[in-house]
Amino acid sequence: MIQPFDQDLWARSYAAYDAPSALAVFSAVRDFNTKLIASLPEEAFATPVSHPERGAMTLQTIVETMGGHDLNHLAQIEKIAVN
């Protein structure tokens, strides 16, 4: 079973960070996660997991979903920054 996090609770502290600091943290965490995922053996991606809200899935599904998720948020930030 994997544990989702409460995004509203997580977001409460956003106002404490300026944009460059938040981007630096995001970039560092994304870089770490990308390297961690790349280091996994191929068979790890077939590992079954249970998500309390989404049910049965594999690590591969989580990686694909989360990979697209952050790209979506980056596009939203770019749109806000332009306007």
C-alpha positions as MATLAB code, in Angstrom:
seq = 'MIQPFDQDLWARSYAAYDAPSALAVFSAVRDFNTKLIASLPEEAFATPVSHPERGAMTLQTIVETMGGHDLNHLAQIEKIAVN';
ca = [
       0.000    0.000    0.000;
       1.351    3.392   -0.945;
       0.401    6.464    1.024;
      -0.909    9.537   -0.807;
      -0.329   12.910    0.771;
      -2.744   15.692    1.637;
      -2.023   18.330   -1.014;
      -3.936   21.035    0.856;
      -1.855   20.487    3.986;
       1.318   20.434    1.878;
       0.349   23.710    0.159;
      -0.180   25.651    3.383;
       3.489   26.605    3.506;
       3.777   27.774   -0.129;
       3.559   31.452    0.812;
       6.751   31.111    2.849;
       8.832   30.513   -0.286;
       9.718   32.812   -3.122;
       9.498   31.473   -6.670;
      13.255   30.940   -7.213;
      13.553   28.954   -3.949;
      10.496   26.850   -4.735;
      11.795   26.136   -8.242;
      15.201   25.133   -6.841;
      13.596   22.640   -4.452;
      11.307   21.278   -7.168;
      14.244   20.867   -9.555;
      16.413   19.123   -6.966;
      13.671   16.698   -5.930;
      12.717   15.967   -9.545;
      16.363   15.335  -10.435;
      16.742   12.944   -7.482;
      13.542   11.075   -8.362;
      14.504   10.825  -12.041;
      17.875    9.312  -11.121;
      16.290    6.960   -8.589;
      13.756    5.705  -11.150;
      16.474    5.277  -13.788;
      18.509    3.161  -11.364;
      15.719    0.628  -10.789;
      15.911   -2.770  -12.465;
      13.349   -3.336  -15.234;
      11.416   -5.891  -13.180;
      10.760   -3.299  -10.458;
       8.282   -1.517  -12.732;
       5.955   -4.538  -12.686;
       5.735   -4.421   -8.876;
       2.075   -4.337   -7.843;
       1.002   -1.632   -5.410;
      -2.292   -0.618   -3.876;
      -3.359    3.010   -3.800;
      -6.155    3.839   -1.318;
      -7.913    6.117   -3.822;
      -6.974    4.526   -7.173;
      -6.844    0.829   -6.289;
      -4.449   -1.727   -7.776;
      -1.695   -0.466  -10.050;
       1.969   -1.049  -10.818;
       5.023    1.057  -10.175;
       5.147    1.674  -13.950;
       1.681    3.270  -13.818;
       2.698    5.497  -10.919;
       5.867    6.637  -12.707;
       3.949    7.429  -15.900;
       1.180    9.257  -14.032;
       3.490   11.333  -11.882;
       5.816   12.119  -14.792;
       2.954   13.729  -16.655;
       1.615   15.349  -13.506;
       4.603   17.586  -12.901;
       4.798   18.533  -16.582;
       1.154   19.640  -16.353;
       1.938   21.835  -13.360;
       4.977   23.331  -15.089;
       2.773   24.287  -18.049;
       0.296   25.914  -15.648;
       3.093   27.921  -14.009;
       4.411   29.063  -17.388;
       0.916   30.193  -18.389;
       0.509   32.170  -15.164;
       3.974   33.736  -15.515;
       3.226   34.954  -19.055;
      -0.062   36.544  -18.051;
];
